[in-house]
């Protein structure tokens, strides 16, 4: 494994839920604590389909990576807000198809780095960068000798992370982040975006409030699908467009309407430059 230039020095806070650890708990992982599990239970009371959405999102990530490698020849991935290592991480999916695929993971959660270093220690085609996903300049510098930013396309992943970022009037805004990353990507690159959306204002407001309180305001908000669509601007969105992620090139028939979540969904798609 190749490590980022800045060593991870942040203490692990066991008293405040972590978004990465909550996601791990929803996926049935073991890298979480009682405080994270309790926050998940509170979340499930507001949005009962949350655990299903986490699993659907993970399946979407696997499909996206596989299709980008197999059908579009992508060999470089930049995973923003990668979260805790679990089964079928980006590098595992990509490197099963081509061992030369290079994957840079970006996260600033200390537990992610503690477990990530252990998991990736023997893999020279992975890089773990300790950075806020909004710090594009630092990420670009840390990956400059690992990813080819000049000649080879890169798939930049923002999978189920933008709802962790609040809106703002400056460069910290999620939309500004997407535009900044897109401006740096080489020709032929891809941008993958999905986030939690809901048409139900009660769900949007309830989940946003709960997560802000639980994480000490380390959270953004649940958005509407039209807000996520704006992140893509005039980019070329590949088929099947922007959809509930269960409908994005599924491996099996997606669930019928009566078996789908009615409170919120993971919604997004893939754009090509």
C-alpha positions in Angstrom: 0.0 0.0 0.0 1.1 3.6 -0.7 0.0 6.0 2.1 -0.9 9.6 1.9 1.7 12.2 2.8 -0.1 13.3 6.0 -0.1 10.7 8.8 -3.4 10.2 10.5 -3.2 11.7 14.0 -6.9 12.5 14.8 -8.2 10.7 18.0 -11.1 8.2 17.5 -14.2 9.7 19.3 -16.2 6.9 20.8 -18.9 9.2 22.3 -20.2 10.7 19.0 -21.6 8.7 16.1 -19.5 8.6 13.0 -21.2 8.5 9.5 -18.6 6.0 8.3 -19.2 3.7 11.3 -23.0 4.0 11.1 -22.8 3.0 7.4 -20.7 0.0 8.5 -23.3 -0.9 11.1 -26.1 -0.8 8.5 -24.1 -3.1 6.3 -23.7 -5.6 9.1 -20.0 -4.7 9.7 -18.1 -5.0 12.9 -16.1 -1.7 12.8 -18.7 0.3 14.8 -19.7 1.0 18.4 -22.8 1.2 20.6 -23.1 4.9 20.0 -23.2 4.3 16.2 -25.7 1.4 16.6 -28.0 3.5 18.7 -27.9 6.3 16.1 -28.8 3.8 13.4 -31.8 2.7 15.5 -32.9 6.3 15.8 -32.5 6.7 12.1 -34.5 3.6 11.3 -37.4 4.9 13.3 -37.6 7.9 11.0 -36.7 6.1 7.7 -37.3 2.4 8.1 -35.8 1.5 4.7 -32.3 2.9 5.7 -30.6 -0.5 6.0 -32.0 -1.6 2.6 -30.8 1.6 1.0 -27.3 1.1 2.4 -27.2 -2.4 0.8 -28.6 -1.1 -2.5 -26.0 1.6 -2.5 -23.2 -0.9 -2.0 -24.5 -3.1 -4.8 -24.6 0.0 -7.1 -21.0 0.8 -6.3 -19.9 -2.7 -7.2 -21.8 -2.5 -10.5 -20.5 0.9 -11.4 -16.9 -0.1 -10.8 -17.2 -3.4 -12.7 -18.9 -1.7 -15.7 -16.4 1.2 -15.8 -13.5 -1.3 -16.0 -15.1 -3.8 -18.3 -17.0 -1.6 -20.7 -15.1 1.7 -20.6 -11.5 0.6 -19.9 -11.2 2.7 -16.7 -8.1 1.8 -14.7 -8.0 4.7 -12.2 -10.4 5.5 -9.4 -10.6 8.3 -6.9 -13.1 7.4 -4.1 -14.2 10.5 -2.1 -15.5 9.7 1.4 -14.6 6.0 1.0 -15.7 4.9 4.5 -14.6 1.8 6.3 -13.2 -1.2 4.5 -15.9 -3.8 3.9 -16.5 -6.6 1.4 -16.0 -5.8 -2.3 -14.2 -2.5 -1.8 -13.5 -0.5 -5.0 -10.0 -1.9 -5.4 -11.2 -5.5 -4.9 -13.9 -5.2 -7.6 -11.6 -3.4 -10.1 -8.5 -5.5 -9.5 -10.4 -8.8 -9.9 -10.9 -7.6 -13.5 -7.5 -6.0 -14.0 -4.8 -6.2 -11.3 -3.2 -3.0 -12.6 -6.2 -0.8 -11.6 -5.2 1.9 -9.2 -7.5 3.2 -6.5 -7.1 6.2 -4.3 -9.4 6.4 -1.2 -10.1 9.7 0.5 -11.4 10.0 4.0 -10.7 11.9 7.2 -12.3 9.5 9.7 -9.6 8.2 12.0 -11.1 4.7 12.2 -11.2 4.5 8.4 -7.4 5.1 8.4 -6.7 2.7 11.2 -8.5 -0.2 9.5 -7.6 1.0 6.0 -3.9 0.7 6.6 -4.3 -2.8 7.9 -6.5 -3.9 5.0 -4.5 -2.3 2.2 -1.0 -2.7 3.6 0.2 -5.2 0.9 -1.5 -3.6 -2.1 0.8 -1.2 -3.9 -2.0 -0.1 -6.3 -4.0 1.5 -3.5 -3.5 4.9 -1.8 -5.2 6.1 1.4 -5.4 9.9 1.6 -6.2 11.5 5.0 -8.1 14.6 3.8 -11.5 16.3 3.8 -13.1 15.3 0.5 -13.6 19.1 -0.1 -9.9 19.8 -0.1 -9.4 19.2 -3.8 -6.0 20.8 -3.9 -4.6 18.6 -1.1 -6.1 15.5 -2.7 -4.6 16.4 -6.1 -1.2 16.9 -4.5 -1.4 13.7 -2.5 -2.4 11.6 -5.5 -0.1 13.4 -8.0 2.5 10.6 -8.1 -0.1 7.8 -7.9 -2.8 8.7 -10.4 -2.0 9.9 -13.9 -3.9 13.2 -14.0 -2.6 14.2 -17.5 -3.0 11.2 -19.9 -5.4 8.6 -18.4 -9.1 8.9 -17.5 -10.1 8.7 -13.9 -13.4 7.7 -12.3 -14.2 10.2 -9.5 -16.6 8.6 -7.1 -19.0 10.5 -4.8 -21.1 7.5 -3.7 -23.5 8.2 -0.9 -21.4 11.0 0.6 -22.7 14.4 -0.6 -25.6 14.3 1.9 -22.8 14.5 4.5 -21.9 18.0 3.2 -23.9 21.1 4.1 -24.9 23.8 1.5 -22.8 27.0 1.6 -22.1 30.1 -0.4 -18.5 29.3 -0.9 -16.1 26.6 -2.2 -17.2 24.2 0.5 -20.6 23.8 -1.2 -21.2 20.3 -2.7 -21.9 21.8 -6.1 -18.7 23.8 -6.0 -16.8 20.7 -5.0 -18.2 18.7 -8.0 -17.3 21.5 -10.4 -13.8 21.8 -9.0 -13.1 18.0 -9.3 -14.6 17.9 -12.8 -12.4 20.7 -14.0 -9.3 18.7 -13.0 -10.3 15.4 -14.6 -8.6 14.3 -17.8 -10.6 13.7 -21.0 -12.6 10.5 -21.0 -13.0 10.5 -17.3 -16.2 9.7 -15.4 -18.0 11.2 -12.4 -20.2 9.0 -10.3 -22.7 10.7 -7.9 -25.5 9.4 -5.8 -27.0 10.6 -2.5 -30.0 10.2 -0.3 -33.1 12.0 -1.6 -36.7 12.2 -0.5 -39.9 13.7 -1.8 -41.2 13.7 1.8 -40.3 16.9 3.5 -40.9 15.3 6.9 -38.3 12.6 6.2 -35.9 15.2 4.7 -36.1 17.4 7.8 -36.3 14.7 10.4 -33.3 12.8 9.1 -31.3 15.9 8.6 -32.0 17.1 12.1 -31.3 13.8 13.7 -28.0 13.3 11.9 -26.8 16.8 12.6 -27.5 16.4 16.3 -26.0 12.9 16.5 -22.8 13.7 14.7 -22.2 17.1 16.2 -23.2 18.9 12.9 -20.8 16.7 10.8 -23.6 16.3 8.3 -25.3 18.0 5.4 -28.9 17.3 4.4 -31.2 14.9 2.6 -32.0 16.6 -0.7 -34.5 16.4 -3.6 -33.7 14.6 -6.8 -33.8 17.9 -8.8 -31.1 19.3 -6.5 -28.8 16.3 -7.2 -29.5 16.7 -10.9 -28.0 20.2 -10.8 -24.7 18.8 -9.6 -24.2 17.2 -13.1 -24.7 20.5 -14.9 -24.4 20.0 -18.6 -22.3 16.8 -18.3 -23.0 13.8 -20.6 -25.0 11.4 -18.4 -24.7 7.8 -19.6 -27.6 5.4 -19.8 -29.9 4.9 -18.0 -29.6 8.5 -16.8 -30.2 9.6 -13.2 -32.3 7.1 -11.3 -32.9 5.2 -8.1 -29.6 3.3 -7.9 -31.4 -0.1 -7.9 -32.4 0.8 -11.5 -28.9 1.6 -12.7 -27.9 -1.3 -14.9 -29.2 -4.0 -12.5 -27.8 -7.5 -12.5 -31.3 -8.9 -11.8 -34.8 -7.5 -12.2 -35.2 -4.5 -9.8 -37.9 -4.7 -7.2 -41.5 -3.8 -8.2 -43.0 -0.6 -7.1 -44.9 -2.1 -4.2 -41.6 -3.5 -2.7 -39.6 -0.2 -2.9 -38.8 2.3 -0.2 -41.4 5.1 0.0 -39.5 7.3 2.5 -36.2 7.9 0.7 -33.9 6.5 -2.0 -30.3 6.6 -3.1 -30.5 8.6 -6.4 -27.9 9.5 -9.0 -25.9 8.2 -12.0 -22.7 8.4 -14.0 -21.5 11.2 -16.3 -18.7 11.0 -18.9 -16.4 13.8 -20.0 
